[in-house]
Amino acid sequence: MDSKERMIERHLKGRDIHDERVLDAMRAVDRSLFVPDDLQHHTYADSPLPIGKEQTISQPYIVAYMAQALQLSANDKVLEIGTGCGYNAAVLAQLTEQVYSIEIIEWLADLAKENLAKIDSENITARFGDGYDGWPEEAPFDAIQLTAAPPKIPETLKQQLKIGGKLLAPVGRLQQQLQLIERVGENEFTEETLMPVRFVPMTGQAETF
């Protein structure tokens, strides 16, 4: 059985997760609260774990890597597309002032709310819905993170970034790449491909493209 500290030292620090705020956030969030009872002995394994109906809780390294790539600040407002079981939102909430999260699968949205009720999650607002349109009434955001892969980045989400804000998403269907987009002007964006990844496909309106 892996321990939390072994996960931190071997799987995070050992793989170039060096942002101390991110490491502290990963320490602060008890992943066992988001893992099914029958998989508790795998809580701190560095792998995704099934949570039912072909859905998973993300690999700790990927959660940490994505948080580090966004370079989040304590006063940031973040939008997460794909709440899942709530684990990633809980980590983001340790790093930022406010997290807004949208989940398109209703039972998962309910599960996330149950899980997040177990922790101090006052700065997380989660709802059931299609994340393709983002959360316009709370825009603009300092950062937007997708935990499901669209075939291309929805323009609606890019437009909800602040100038200087960053969007991080897995992109593609059969082959996916993690892409980091920064809004550098009103209609100007830079794009960087970070690494190959594998996430569940983004559903809803994203499937029409």
N, C-alpha and C positions, 0 to 999 in steps of 0.2 A: 504493500500500500504506500503510495506517495503521500508525503506531507506537504502542507502549504509552503513551508520554507524551502523544501527540496524543489518544488515547482519554481519558486522564485529564483533560486540560485542556479539551478541546472537548465531549466527550460526557458527562462526569461533572460536573466543576466548572461547566461551562457550562450545566448543567441542574439546578443547586442540590443537587448532592451535596457537602456542606460538612463532613461529619464526617471529621476528619483520620485517625482510626483506620481508617475504611472506605476512604478513599483509599489509605492505606498498605497495607492488605490487598489491594486491587486491584493495586497495584504489585508486591506480593510474590509473587503467584500467576502463574505463567507459563501463560497461557491456551493457548499453542501445544501444551502437553503434553496437552491435552484435545480438540484439534481434529484431525479426520482429515487425513492427509498431503496429499490432493488439495485441501484448502481452507486450507492454511497461509498463503497470501497474503491470506486474509481474517481472520486470527486476531484482529486488533484493530479490525475493523469493528464498529460498534455495532448489531449485528443478531444474531438467533439464527442458528445454522448447522446444517445437517443432519448427523447422525452415523450415519444408517442406520435403515432400517425405520420411517420416519416419526417418528423421535425427533430432538430437537434439543439443542444446547448453548445455554443461555439468553443473551439479549442482555446485555452487560456493564452497561448502565445499570440494567436491572431487578434484576440481582444486587446492585448497589451500593445501589439504592433500597430494596430489601427489607431489606438488612442495616442500613441507616441507620434505617429505620422501627422496627426492633426495639430500638434503643438498647442494644446488647449491651455487657456488661462482661467484663473479662478472666477473671473467675472463674465465669462462667455455664456452665451445662450446657444444651445445645441439642439438640432432636430435629428432624431433617429428614425429611419424608415425600416421597420421590421423589429418590433419589440421582442418577439420570441418569448422566452420564459422570463425575461426581465434582467438577466445577468449583465449583459453589456450596458444597459441603461444604468444599472446600479454602479458599475465602474465609472461611467461617464459622470455620474452625479457626484462622485468623489472629487472630480477634477474641475467642475464648472459650477456656475451659479444656478442654472436652470436647464433641465432636459425635457424636451417634448418628444414623445414617442408614439408612433402609429403602427398598429398591427392589423393586417387584413384578414387573418384567420380568427374568427370570433372566440373559439375555445382557447386559443393561445393568448388572446388579449385578456380573457378572464383569468387564465393561469398566471400571467404576468402580474396582474393586479393582486392576486392572492400572494404571490411570492414577494412582491414589493411591500406588501403590508407587514411582512415579517421584519423589515429593516427600517431604518430612519430614511424614508424616501420622500420627504416633504418637498424637495426640489425636483421631483419627477412628476410630470403630467402625462398620463398615457390614455390613449383612446383607441377604439376599434374603428377601422376605416381603411380606405385605399390610399397608400402613401404617395401615389403618383403625383397628386396635386399638392403635396406638402401640407403646410399648416399656414396658409396665407395671413390669417388674422394675427399670428404671432411673429411673422417675418418683419424685418430681415434677421437672419441668423449668422452668428460668427462661424459656425461649422454645421455641416450636414453629413451624416454618415448613413450609408445604406448597408444593411446586412442581408440583402437578397440581391440577385444579379439581374438588372435589366439588360436588354440587347444594346441599348445606348442610354446615356444619361438624359433623363427627362428635362426638357428646357424649363419646365415649371419650377423645378428644384433649383436649377442654376440661378434663376431670377430671384429666388428667395434668400440668396447669400448677400451679406454685406460686402461692400467693396473691401477687399483684403481678406474676406472669408474664404474658407476651404471646404470642398466637398470631396468625400472619399467614398468610393464605391467599387464593388466587383462588377465588371462589365463583360457581357458575352453570354452565349448559350452553351455551346459544346466546349469551347475553350474560353476561360475567363481570365481577365487581367485586372489587378487592383489598380485603379486610376485615381490620382489626386489632382483635383481641379482647383485653381485659385482664381477668384474674381479680382482682376487688377484694374478694371474700369467699368463704366456703365454697361458696355457691351463687349468687353474684352476679358478673355479667360486664358490662362495658361494651363497646360495639361502635362502630367508626368505619369508614366507607367511604372509601377513599383515592383510587382512580382506576379507570377501566375497563382491563382487561387481557385478554390472550389466552394461555391455557396449554392443554396437553393435558388431556383429562378424566381425573379420578381413576378408576381401574378397581378391580376386586375387589369387596369388600362395598359400596363407595360406589355402585356401579351399581344396587343394589337399592332406592335411595331416589329 
